């Protein structure tokens, strides 16, 4: 008579152990494949932005500006910088997103006159939209500030020279810029137009120990400026313990609004390398040295904001010729900065 032989307890444990080892070996491979797919999707989205930039220049004979700053006719003394509309907002007509375009009125400031500088009623629905094209699939993928749609994708203002000024920079984009491809003497294949930067969190503040839990990936230092223009320096930024915080000035997390073009949101520069160990360092003009009642500089943000990503080893970038490349974290800082300038006569890109 044949009798089926059952597993012994030892044999069963051995089988389970083997399965556990196989699963342990398989999961990292699956996660790696998923991240590879997310990185490619991120690169494809940056490619779409590159195409939109080319179409914008074809239509208007210039690239969009990093941010808009101008007089508001209904209130000439309203800070010019509160127009603030980003390159992403200006690109909407070239991103096949007419529904969102129709929700925005870029003829008025993003931040209107009034207590707390509210967003204009006609723009509130538009700026709150979460746009999947502006979000890297490897990052958080959700709003970081109520009422505003976030962005991972940022345009390059250049090398971050002159203390991180947003005006007349050496890159492709700055406040009210009108750069054309003809202005890129370094060559469009050698000049970065866009990259990515991680969304952020507010920094927790403890009554006894001060700021806690801050990381360069998710937080930035916010330096106050009390007289004239902001003055950033390596030493001042390194020694500062003033972070963006729900309890302090600068309580807007990184990338909180795709519609806004200032350094905390939809623009960056190359002062720090990709995924730098240094904290991003932001300041704002709290007074305006300009003569007369106009305020073209007031509340403009100065800063050093790095390209950052959740992709292991580097960041995705879009170049002025529309190509997209992954740049490693260990790229030489001088070379990284040279990639950001339009007419610096530096070395060619790899």
C-alpha positions in Angstrom: 0.0 0.0 0.0 1.3 3.5 -1.0 1.4 6.1 1.7 1.9 9.7 0.9 4.7 11.2 3.0 3.9 14.5 4.8 6.3 17.3 5.3 8.1 17.3 8.6 8.2 20.4 10.7 11.9 20.8 9.9 11.3 20.5 6.2 8.5 23.0 6.3 10.7 25.5 8.1 13.5 25.0 5.5 11.1 25.7 2.7 9.8 28.8 4.4 13.3 30.0 5.0 14.2 29.5 1.3 11.1 31.4 0.3 12.0 34.2 2.7 15.5 34.4 1.2 14.1 34.5 -2.4 11.6 37.2 -1.4 14.4 39.2 0.2 16.5 39.0 -2.9 13.5 39.8 -5.2 12.1 42.9 -3.4 15.2 45.1 -3.9 15.2 44.2 -7.6 11.5 45.0 -7.9 12.0 48.3 -6.1 14.9 49.2 -8.3 12.9 48.5 -11.4 10.0 50.7 -10.1 12.4 53.5 -9.3 14.0 53.1 -12.8 10.5 53.5 -14.3 9.7 56.5 -12.2 13.0 58.2 -13.1 12.2 57.6 -16.8 8.7 59.1 -16.3 10.3 62.1 -14.6 12.7 62.5 -17.5 9.8 62.3 -20.0 7.9 65.1 -18.1 11.0 67.3 -18.2 11.2 66.5 -21.9 7.7 67.9 -22.3 8.7 71.1 -20.5 11.7 71.4 -22.9 9.3 71.1 -25.9 7.0 73.7 -24.4 10.0 76.1 -23.9 10.9 75.7 -27.6 7.3 76.4 -28.6 7.1 79.4 -26.4 10.2 80.9 -28.0 8.9 80.0 -31.5 5.6 81.9 -30.7 7.0 84.9 -28.7 10.6 85.1 -29.9 11.8 84.6 -26.3 11.8 82.1 -23.5 9.5 82.8 -20.5 10.8 84.6 -17.5 11.5 82.9 -14.2 9.0 85.3 -12.6 7.0 88.4 -13.4 7.5 91.7 -11.6 5.8 94.9 -12.7 3.5 97.7 -11.6 -0.1 96.9 -10.9 -2.0 99.8 -12.5 -4.9 99.6 -10.0 -2.4 100.2 -7.2 1.0 101.5 -8.4 2.5 101.2 -4.9 1.7 97.5 -4.6 5.0 95.5 -4.6 5.9 94.7 -8.2 7.3 91.3 -7.2 3.8 90.1 -6.2 3.0 89.5 -9.8 5.4 86.5 -9.4 3.9 84.3 -12.1 6.3 81.5 -12.9 7.7 80.1 -16.1 5.5 77.1 -15.6 2.4 79.4 -15.5 3.6 81.1 -18.7 4.1 77.8 -20.4 0.5 76.5 -19.9 -0.6 77.5 -23.4 2.2 75.3 -24.8 1.5 72.3 -22.5 -1.9 71.4 -24.0 -3.6 72.4 -20.7 -6.2 74.9 -21.9 -8.6 74.1 -19.0 -6.1 75.2 -16.5 -5.0 78.2 -18.6 -8.6 79.4 -18.6 -8.6 79.3 -14.8 -5.8 81.9 -14.6 -5.7 85.6 -15.1 -2.0 86.5 -15.4 -2.8 90.2 -16.0 -3.2 90.7 -12.2 -0.7 90.0 -9.5 -0.7 86.5 -8.0 -0.7 88.2 -4.6 -3.2 91.1 -4.5 -3.4 94.2 -2.3 -5.1 93.7 1.0 -4.4 92.2 4.4 -2.2 89.2 4.1 -1.8 89.8 0.3 -4.5 87.3 -0.8 -4.6 85.5 -4.1 -7.2 87.1 -6.5 -10.5 85.3 -6.3 -10.4 84.6 -10.1 -7.1 82.8 -9.7 -7.7 80.8 -6.5 -9.1 77.7 -8.3 -6.3 77.7 -10.9 -3.3 78.0 -8.5 -4.7 75.3 -6.3 -4.7 72.7 -9.1 -2.3 69.7 -8.6 -0.7 69.3 -12.0 0.8 65.8 -12.4 3.1 67.0 -15.2 4.8 69.2 -12.6 5.4 66.4 -10.1 8.2 63.8 -10.1 6.6 60.4 -9.4 9.5 59.5 -7.1 8.6 62.4 -4.7 5.7 63.2 -2.4 3.2 63.9 -5.1 0.8 66.0 -3.0 0.3 69.6 -1.9 2.6 70.9 0.8 0.6 74.1 1.4 -3.2 74.5 1.5 -4.7 76.1 -1.6 -1.6 75.8 -3.8 -0.5 73.2 -6.2 3.2 72.1 -5.8 6.0 71.6 -8.2 9.2 69.5 -8.4 10.3 71.2 -11.7 12.2 74.4 -11.6 13.9 76.7 -14.2 17.6 77.6 -13.8 18.5 81.2 -13.1 22.2 80.4 -13.5 25.2 80.0 -11.2 23.9 81.8 -8.2 26.5 84.6 -8.4 25.9 88.0 -6.9 24.5 86.6 -3.7 21.7 84.7 -5.4 20.0 87.7 -7.0 16.9 87.0 -9.1 17.6 89.9 -11.4 19.8 90.0 -14.5 21.4 86.6 -13.7 23.8 84.6 -15.9 21.3 81.8 -16.7 18.4 81.4 -19.0 15.7 82.7 -16.7 15.4 85.5 -14.2 12.8 88.1 -13.2 11.4 89.7 -16.4 14.0 87.9 -18.5 13.6 87.8 -22.3 16.4 85.4 -23.3 16.4 83.9 -26.8 18.4 80.9 -28.0 20.5 83.4 -30.0 21.7 84.8 -26.6 23.1 81.4 -25.6 26.7 81.8 -26.8 27.8 78.7 -24.8 25.5 76.6 -27.0 22.1 75.3 -26.2 23.5 71.7 -25.8 25.8 73.0 -23.1 23.3 75.0 -21.0 20.8 73.6 -18.6 17.3 75.0 -18.7 15.4 73.0 -16.1 15.9 70.5 -13.3 14.0 69.1 -10.4 14.0 69.8 -6.7 12.3 68.0 -3.8 9.1 69.2 -2.1 9.5 70.3 1.4 8.1 70.4 4.9 7.8 73.1 7.5 10.5 72.8 10.2 9.2 71.7 13.6 10.1 74.1 16.4 10.4 72.9 20.0 10.1 75.4 22.8 13.2 74.1 24.6 15.5 72.7 21.9 14.7 75.0 19.0 14.3 73.7 15.4 14.4 69.9 15.2 14.3 67.4 12.4 15.4 69.7 9.6 17.2 68.1 6.6 18.8 69.7 3.5 16.5 67.6 1.4 13.2 68.9 2.8 14.0 72.2 4.5 15.8 75.5 3.8 17.3 78.3 5.9 15.5 81.6 5.8 17.7 84.6 6.6 16.1 87.9 7.5 17.1 91.1 5.8 16.5 94.4 7.7 18.2 97.0 5.5 18.4 97.2 1.7 19.0 94.1 -0.3 19.6 90.6 1.2 23.3 89.7 1.8 24.0 86.0 1.6 27.4 84.5 2.3 28.6 81.0 2.8 29.5 81.7 6.4 26.2 83.4 7.2 24.2 80.6 5.7 26.3 77.8 7.3 26.0 79.4 10.8 22.3 80.3 10.6 19.8 78.4 12.7 16.8 80.2 11.2 14.7 77.7 9.1 11.4 77.9 7.4 8.9 77.2 10.1 5.3 77.3 11.0 6.2 79.4 14.0 8.5 81.8 12.2 9.1 83.9 9.1 9.4 82.0 5.8 6.8 79.3 6.6 6.4 78.2 3.0 7.8 74.7 2.2 10.0 74.1 -0.8 8.1 73.8 -4.0 4.8 74.9 -2.5 3.4 76.6 -5.6 4.0 75.9 -9.3 2.4 79.2 -10.1 5.0 81.3 -8.2 8.4 81.9 -9.8 10.5 82.7 -6.8 13.4 80.7 -5.4 11.4 78.6 -3.0 9.0 77.5 -5.7 9.6 77.2 -9.4 13.2 78.4 -9.9 16.7 77.3 -8.6 20.4 77.9 -9.4 23.7 76.0 -9.5 25.5 77.6 -6.5 25.2 74.3 -4.7 25.7 70.9 -6.5 23.0 68.3 -7.1 21.6 67.0 -3.9 24.1 69.1 -1.9 24.8 68.5 1.7 24.3 72.2 2.4 20.9 73.6 3.3 19.3 75.8 0.6 19.6 79.5 1.8 16.8 82.0 1.0 16.3 85.7 2.0 14.0 88.5 0.9 14.2 92.2 0.4 12.2 93.7 3.3 13.0 97.2 2.2 13.3 98.8 -1.2 16.2 101.1 -2.0 14.6 102.3 -5.2 13.8 106.0 -5.4 10.2 107.2 -5.5 7.0 105.5 -4.5 7.4 102.4 -6.8 8.5 99.2 -5.2 10.2 97.0 -8.0 12.4 95.2 -5.5 10.4 94.9 -2.3 9.8 91.3 -1.2 11.8 89.8 -4.0 13.5 86.6 -2.9 17.3 86.1 -3.1 18.7 82.7 -2.6 20.8 79.6 -3.3 18.5 76.7 -4.1 19.9 73.3 -5.2 18.6 70.8 -7.7 17.5 67.8 -5.6 15.7 64.5 -6.3 14.6 61.2 -4.8 16.5 59.4 -7.6 19.6 57.6 -6.3 22.8 59.2 -7.4 21.7 62.4 -9.2 19.1 64.6 -10.8 17.3 64.8 -14.1 17.9 67.9 -16.2 16.5 69.5 -19.4 18.9 71.4 -21.6 18.3 74.4 -23.8 18.4 72.2 -26.9 15.5 70.1 -25.5 17.6 67.1 -24.6 17.3 65.5 -21.2 20.1 64.0 -19.2 20.7 62.5 -15.7 23.5 64.4 -13.9 25.4 62.6 -11.2 25.8 64.0 -7.7 29.6 63.9 -7.9 29.8 66.2 -10.9 32.5 68.8 -10.3 31.0 71.9 -8.8 32.8 74.3 -11.3 31.5 72.2 -14.2 28.0 72.1 -12.7 28.0 75.9 -12.5 29.3 76.2 -16.0 26.3 74.2 -17.3 24.0 76.9 -15.9 25.4 80.0 -17.7 24.4 81.1 -21.1 27.5 83.0 -22.1 30.3 82.0 -19.7 32.6 80.4 -22.4 33.1 77.3 -20.2 33.8 73.7 -21.0 31.3 71.8 -23.1 28.8 69.4 -21.5 29.4 65.6 -21.6 
